[in-house]
Amino acid sequence: MAAGKKKKGPRQLVGLQCTECKKHNYTTTYNRNNEILKKQSGEKESFPLSKYCKVCKKHTAHKAMKKLK
């Protein structure tokens, strides 16, 4: 795959932001279609995730950010 080409499909690139210190720590992908189906069926959503924050030095909840810095 050449650099600069977009991937085709439902997977979206998102950044994860710590809910306590508001720092951007991780980037990940998720399947947007699965999230829509989870909302419709009433299942638990994927976000927030519990991840280790280097600034807080503990595991905290990380929420998805659409805009990557």
Contact map, one row per residue, 1 for C-alpha under 8 A:
111010000000000000000000000000000000000000000000000000000000000000000
111110000000000000000000000000000000000000000000000000000000000000000
111110000000000000000000000000000000000000000000000000000000000000000
011111000000000000000000000000000000000000000000000000000000000000000
111111100000000000000000000000000000000000000000000000000000000000000
000111110000000000000000000000000000000000000000000000000000000000000
000011111000000000000000000000000000000000000000000000000000000000000
000001111100000000000000000000000000000000000000000000000000000000000
000000111110000000000000000000000000000000000000000000000000000000000
000000011111000000000000000000111000000000000000000000000000000000000
000000001111100000000000000011110000000000000000000000000000000000000
000000000111110000000000000011110000000000000000000000000000000000000
000000000011111000000000001111000000000000000000000000000000000001000
000000000001111100000000001111000000000000000000000000000000000111110
000000000000111110000001111100000000000000000000000000000000000111110
000000000000011111000001111100000000000000000000000000000000011110000
000000000000001111100111110000000000000000000000000000000000011110000
000000000000000111111111100000000000000000000000000010000001111000000
000000000000000011111100000000000000000000000000000000000001111000000
000000000000000001111100000000000000000000000000000000010001100000000
000000000000000001111110000000000000000000000000000000110000000000000
000000000000000011111111000000000000000000000000000000000000000000000
000000000000000011001111100000000000000000000000000000100000000000000
000000000000001111000111110000000000000000000000000000000000000000000
000000000000001111000011111000000000000000000000000011000000000000000
000000000000001110000001111100000000000000000000000000000000000000000
000000000000111100000000111110000000000000000000000000000000000000000
000000000000111100000000011111000000000000000000000000000000000000000
000000000011110000000000001111100000000000000000000000000000000000000
000000000011110000000000000111110000000000000000000000000000000000000
000000000111000000000000000011111110000000000000000000000000000000000
000000000111000000000000000001111111000000000000000000000000000000000
000000000100000000000000000000111111100000000000000000000000000000000
000000000000000000000000000000111111110000000000000000000000000000000
000000000000000000000000000000111111111000001100000000000000000000000
000000000000000000000000000000011111111100000000000000000000000000000
000000000000000000000000000000001111111110000000000000000000000000000
000000000000000000000000000000000111111111111000000000000000000000000
000000000000000000000000000000000011111111111000000000000000000000000
000000000000000000000000000000000001111111100000000000000000000000000
000000000000000000000000000000000000111111100000000000000000000000000
000000000000000000000000000000000000011111110000000000000000000000000
000000000000000000000000000000000000011111111000000000000000000000000
000000000000000000000000000000000000011001111100000000000000000000000
000000000000000000000000000000000010011000111111000000000000000000000
000000000000000000000000000000000010000000011111100000000000000000000
000000000000000000000000000000000000000000001111100000000000011100000
000000000000000000000000000000000000000000001111110000000000111100000
000000000000000000000000000000000000000000000111111000000000111000000
000000000000000000000000000000000000000000000001111100000011110000000
000000000000000000000000000000000000000000000000111110000011110000000
000000000000000000000000000000000000000000000000011111001111000000000
000000000000000001000000100000000000000000000000001111111111000000000
000000000000000000000000100000000000000000000000000111111100000000000
000000000000000000001010000000000000000000000000000011111000000000000
000000000000000000011000000000000000000000000000000011111100000000000
000000000000000000000000000000000000000000000000000111111110000000000
000000000000000000000000000000000000000000000000000111011111000000000
000000000000000000000000000000000000000000000000011110001111100000000
000000000000000001110000000000000000000000000000011110000111110000000
000000000000000001110000000000000000000000000001111000000011111000000
000000000000000111100000000000000000000000000011111000000001111100000
000000000000000111100000000000000000000000000011100000000000111110000
000000000000011110000000000000000000000000000011000000000000011111000
000000000000011110000000000000000000000000000000000000000000001111110
000000000000111000000000000000000000000000000000000000000000000111110
000000000000011000000000000000000000000000000000000000000000000011111
000000000000011000000000000000000000000000000000000000000000000011111
000000000000000000000000000000000000000000000000000000000000000000111
